[in-house]
Amino acid sequence: MTPLVEIRNLVKEFPTRKGWFGRGTAFRAVDEVSLAIEAGETFGLVGESGCGKTTTGRCTLRLIEPTSGEIRFKDLDVRALTSGELRRARRHFQIVFQDPYSSLNPRMRAGAIVEEPLVIHRVGTRDERQARVRQLFDLVGLDPALSTKYPHEFSGGQRQRIGLARAIALDPALVVCDEPVSSLDVSVQAQVVNLLLDLQKRLSLTYLFIAHDLRLVRQICDRVAVMYRGRLVEVAPAEALFSAPAHPYTRALLSAIPTLKPGQKLERIPYDGASFVRAPLREVEAGHFAAV
């Protein structure tokens, strides 16, 4: 079965410069990443801050241009698309950003924000677009009457729902969720996560779920990839990865999950970054790959 998304040897380098007259160098934020996402699954991408998770997600959608590698979406070679072709293809893959405050245009009303993708892709008449906006507000649990308000008049959770409504407006197959609940209150996080799962079932969505909340990832993801210093060090079904991690970094990362039992002492597993070795992923068990 052909994956919905397949990434091969993805590399993203950012230029750096030392001083005013220093020689330019390149920082490799994503280093030879390869992964495949099946249609209908929630694929988790985890790792510490700065490991390259968000850059990988944005390169997948060509929101930032990869330095090298191959990205395939269904039968499309995403990197080979012209600007016009990419614009048309983007209706099939969308993103929900981490920050619901900066990801919405403060000068646009909520209804116009959700309608914007329909306008850009010339979908329907004005009346049909307005009807679609009302339907989308209902889908994400917002009163359509709120569509005339501006982003600053909404709570953080409501703003993230608006961002989600915008993302699903064109019926995409893939949605990249870039830490979509990390900036929300804990009480609101569960509501947004339940909404994501409900929409996945109703609309047959596929998620690339980027997160640092490992307990949440274990709960909602089918498979999980662990990233360290721009490289994938482990990819496995969620339960297999959490119950029997194979890479030392994964074991150290999982040992940092906070306990919910008062008085229980965490047994932290240290990881020495100096011991990190660039190694290819190999299958340690069926469907379980690790760079060991």
C-alpha positions as CSV (number, residue, x, y, z in Angstrom):
1,M,0.0,0.0,0.0
2,T,1.4,3.4,-1.0
3,P,1.8,5.8,1.9
4,L,-0.1,9.1,1.8
5,V,3.1,11.0,2.5
6,E,6.6,9.7,2.0
7,I,9.7,11.7,2.9
8,R,13.2,10.5,1.8
9,N,16.5,11.9,3.0
10,L,15.1,15.3,3.8
11,V,17.8,17.9,4.6
12,K,17.3,21.5,5.7
13,E,20.3,23.8,6.3
14,F,20.2,27.4,7.5
15,P,23.1,29.7,6.7
16,T,25.0,31.1,9.7
17,R,27.8,33.7,9.9
18,K,30.4,34.4,12.6
19,G,30.9,38.1,13.1
20,W,30.6,40.9,10.4
21,F,33.4,39.4,8.2
22,G,33.2,35.8,9.3
23,R,33.0,33.0,6.8
24,G,29.5,31.7,6.2
25,T,28.7,28.2,7.4
26,A,25.5,26.1,7.4
27,F,23.6,24.7,10.4
28,R,21.8,21.5,9.5
29,A,18.5,21.6,11.3
30,V,17.1,18.5,9.6
31,D,19.5,15.8,8.7
32,E,18.6,13.0,6.3
33,V,15.1,12.4,7.7
34,S,13.0,9.6,6.0
35,L,9.5,8.6,7.0
36,A,6.2,7.5,5.6
37,I,2.7,8.3,6.9
38,E,-0.2,6.1,6.0
39,A,-3.6,7.5,5.1
40,G,-5.9,7.9,8.2
41,E,-3.2,7.5,10.9
42,T,-1.9,10.0,13.4
43,F,1.9,10.0,13.1
44,G,3.6,11.6,16.1
45,L,6.9,13.4,15.9
46,V,8.6,14.1,19.2
47,G,11.9,15.4,20.7
48,E,13.3,18.2,22.7
49,S,13.0,21.8,21.7
50,G,15.3,22.7,18.8
51,C,15.6,19.2,17.5
52,G,14.0,20.0,14.1
53,K,10.4,18.8,14.5
54,T,8.7,22.0,13.4
55,T,11.2,22.5,10.5
56,T,10.5,19.0,9.3
57,G,6.7,19.7,9.3
58,R,7.1,23.0,7.5
59,C,9.5,21.5,4.9
60,T,6.9,18.7,4.3
61,L,4.4,21.4,3.2
62,R,7.1,23.5,1.5
63,L,6.3,26.4,3.8
64,I,10.1,26.6,4.0
65,E,12.2,25.2,1.2
66,P,14.2,22.0,1.9
67,T,17.8,22.0,1.0
68,S,17.6,18.5,-0.5
69,G,15.6,15.3,-0.3
70,E,12.3,14.0,-1.7
71,I,8.7,14.7,-0.5
72,R,5.9,12.7,-2.1
73,F,2.2,13.3,-1.4
74,K,0.1,10.6,-3.0
75,D,1.4,10.7,-6.6
76,L,2.8,14.2,-6.4
77,D,6.5,15.1,-6.2
78,V,6.0,18.1,-3.9
79,R,9.5,19.5,-4.4
80,A,9.1,19.4,-8.2
81,L,5.9,21.5,-8.2
82,T,6.0,25.0,-9.7
83,S,4.6,27.9,-7.6
84,G,1.3,27.7,-9.3
85,E,1.1,23.9,-9.0
86,L,2.0,24.1,-5.4
87,R,-0.6,26.7,-4.7
88,R,-3.3,24.4,-6.2
89,A,-1.9,21.3,-4.4
90,R,-2.0,23.0,-1.0
91,R,-5.7,22.6,-0.7
92,H,-4.9,18.9,0.0
93,F,-2.4,19.5,2.9
94,Q,-2.8,22.1,5.6
95,I,-1.3,23.1,9.0
96,V,-2.5,24.1,12.4
97,F,0.1,26.4,14.0
98,Q,1.3,26.2,17.6
99,D,0.4,29.8,18.6
100,P,-3.3,30.7,18.2
101,Y,-2.5,34.3,18.9
102,S,0.0,35.1,16.1
103,S,-1.4,32.7,13.5
104,L,-4.6,34.7,13.0
105,N,-4.6,38.0,11.2
106,P,-5.8,40.5,13.9
107,R,-7.3,42.8,11.3
108,M,-9.6,40.2,9.9
109,R,-12.9,39.0,11.3
110,A,-13.1,35.3,12.3
111,G,-15.4,34.5,9.4
112,A,-13.2,36.1,6.9
113,I,-10.2,34.1,8.2
114,V,-12.0,30.8,7.8
115,E,-13.3,31.9,4.3
116,E,-9.9,33.0,3.0
117,P,-8.8,29.6,1.7
118,L,-12.1,29.3,-0.2
119,V,-11.5,32.7,-1.7
120,I,-7.9,31.9,-2.7
121,H,-8.9,28.7,-4.4
122,R,-12.1,30.2,-5.9
123,V,-14.4,27.7,-4.3
124,G,-18.1,28.5,-4.8
125,T,-20.1,31.7,-4.9
126,R,-20.1,34.2,-2.0
127,D,-23.3,32.8,-0.6
128,E,-21.9,29.2,-0.8
129,R,-18.7,30.3,0.9
130,Q,-20.7,31.9,3.7
131,A,-22.7,28.7,4.2
132,R,-19.5,26.7,4.3
133,V,-18.1,29.1,6.9
134,R,-21.2,28.5,9.1
135,Q,-20.8,24.8,8.6
136,L,-17.1,24.9,9.6
137,F,-17.9,26.9,12.8
138,D,-20.4,24.3,13.7
139,L,-17.8,21.5,13.1
140,V,-15.3,23.0,15.4
141,G,-17.8,23.8,18.1
142,L,-18.2,27.5,17.7
143,D,-21.4,29.5,17.3
144,P,-21.5,30.8,13.7
145,A,-22.8,34.2,15.1
146,L,-19.2,34.7,16.4
147,S,-17.9,34.9,12.8
148,T,-18.2,38.7,12.9
149,K,-15.8,39.1,15.9
150,Y,-12.0,39.8,15.7
151,P,-9.4,37.3,17.0
152,H,-8.6,39.4,20.1
153,E,-12.2,38.8,21.2
154,F,-11.7,35.1,21.5
155,S,-10.0,32.9,24.1
156,G,-6.9,30.9,23.2
157,G,-8.9,27.7,22.8
158,Q,-11.5,29.4,20.6
159,R,-8.7,30.9,18.4
160,Q,-7.2,27.5,17.9
161,R,-10.7,26.2,16.9
162,I,-10.8,29.0,14.3
163,G,-7.3,28.0,13.0
164,L,-8.5,24.4,12.8
165,A,-11.7,25.5,10.9
166,R,-9.4,27.3,8.4
167,A,-7.2,24.3,8.0
168,I,-10.1,21.9,7.2
169,A,-12.0,24.4,5.0
170,L,-10.8,22.8,1.7
171,D,-11.3,19.2,2.9
172,P,-7.5,18.3,3.0
173,A,-6.2,14.8,3.3
174,L,-3.2,15.8,5.5
175,V,-3.1,18.2,8.4
176,V,0.2,19.0,10.1
177,C,-0.5,19.8,13.8
178,D,2.4,21.8,15.1
179,E,2.1,21.5,18.9
180,P,-1.5,22.6,18.6
181,V,-2.4,22.5,22.3
182,S,0.9,23.4,23.9
183,S,0.0,27.0,24.5
184,L,-3.4,26.3,25.9
185,D,-4.6,25.8,29.4
186,V,-4.7,22.1,30.5
187,S,-8.5,22.2,30.8
188,V,-8.8,23.4,27.3
189,Q,-6.2,21.1,25.8
190,A,-8.4,18.0,26.3
191,Q,-11.3,19.7,24.5
192,V,-9.1,20.6,21.5
193,V,-7.6,17.1,21.4
194,N,-11.0,15.5,21.5
195,L,-12.1,17.8,18.7
196,L,-9.1,16.8,16.6
197,L,-9.9,13.1,17.1
198,D,-13.6,13.7,16.2
199,L,-12.8,15.6,13.1
200,Q,-10.3,12.8,12.0
201,K,-13.1,10.2,12.2
202,R,-15.7,12.4,10.5
203,L,-13.5,13.8,7.7
204,S,-11.0,10.9,7.2
205,L,-8.0,13.1,8.1
206,T,-4.4,12.1,8.4
207,Y,-2.3,13.9,11.0
208,L,1.4,14.6,11.4
209,F,1.2,15.5,15.1
210,I,4.3,17.4,16.3
211,A,4.4,17.6,20.1
212,H,6.6,17.5,23.3
213,D,3.8,16.2,25.6
214,L,4.7,12.5,25.5
215,R,1.6,11.4,27.5
216,L,-0.6,13.0,24.9
217,V,1.3,11.4,22.1
218,R,1.0,8.0,23.6
219,Q,-2.8,8.5,23.9
220,I,-3.6,9.7,20.4
221,C,-0.8,8.6,18.0
222,D,-0.7,5.4,16.0
223,R,3.1,5.6,15.4
224,V,5.8,7.8,16.8
225,A,9.1,9.0,15.5
226,V,11.7,10.4,18.0
227,M,14.0,13.1,16.7
228,Y,17.4,14.2,18.1
229,R,19.7,16.8,16.7
230,G,17.9,16.8,13.4
231,R,17.9,13.0,12.9
232,L,15.4,10.3,13.6
233,V,16.7,7.9,16.2
234,E,13.6,5.7,16.6
235,V,10.3,5.0,14.8
236,A,7.7,2.5,16.1
237,P,4.1,1.9,16.9
238,A,3.2,4.1,19.9
239,E,2.8,1.3,22.5
240,A,5.9,-0.5,21.4
241,L,8.0,2.7,21.6
242,F,6.7,3.6,25.1
243,S,6.9,0.0,26.5
244,A,10.2,-1.0,25.0
245,P,12.3,1.9,23.7
246,A,15.4,0.8,21.9
247,H,17.5,3.9,21.5
248,P,19.3,5.4,24.6
249,Y,17.9,8.9,23.8
250,T,14.4,7.6,23.7
251,R,14.8,5.9,27.1
252,A,16.2,9.2,28.5
253,L,13.3,11.2,27.0
254,L,10.6,8.9,28.3
255,S,12.1,8.9,31.8
256,A,11.4,12.6,32.0
257,I,7.7,12.2,31.7
258,P,6.2,13.6,35.0
259,T,4.4,11.2,37.3
260,L,0.9,11.8,38.4
261,K,1.4,9.9,41.7
262,P,2.2,12.2,44.6
263,G,5.4,11.3,46.3
264,Q,6.6,8.9,43.5
265,K,10.2,9.5,42.7
266,L,11.2,9.7,39.1
267,E,14.0,7.5,38.0
268,R,15.7,9.8,35.4
269,I,17.9,8.2,32.8
270,P,20.7,10.5,31.8
271,Y,21.8,10.8,28.2
272,D,25.3,12.0,27.2
273,G,25.0,13.9,23.9
274,A,28.7,13.4,23.3
275,S,27.9,9.7,22.8
276,F,25.5,10.3,20.0
277,V,26.5,8.5,16.8
278,R,24.9,9.2,13.4
279,A,23.5,5.8,12.4
280,P,20.9,4.6,10.0
281,L,17.6,3.2,11.3
282,R,17.4,-0.6,11.4
283,E,14.5,-2.8,12.2
284,V,14.9,-4.2,15.7
285,E,11.4,-5.7,15.8
286,A,8.6,-5.9,13.3
287,G,7.7,-2.3,12.5
288,H,10.1,-1.0,15.1
289,F,13.2,0.9,13.8
290,A,16.0,2.4,15.8
291,A,19.4,4.0,15.0
292,V,21.4,1.5,17.1
